[in-house]
Amino acid sequence: MAIADMTNSTLQLVFTDGIDSESGLPIFKYKSFNNVKTSATTDQLYAVATAIADLQERPLYNINRKDTSDIREG
């Protein structure tokens, strides 16, 4: 059986930055925060993300958590 050990976590905020005049599709800007505690819960990350988003000029579109794990034999 394999075991995954989470080694790194990143919080990414996605902001809307208007509409592309040629394609009509939304333009997104990304803000990433590295070295997030791997033990942070979803509720904790959401609270931090929304607090940071309130300080930004652009509206928040999405919140992403990107985790990296090492997989090994258990």
Helices and strands as residue ranges (DSSP letters): E 2-19, E 26-33, H 42-54, E 60-73
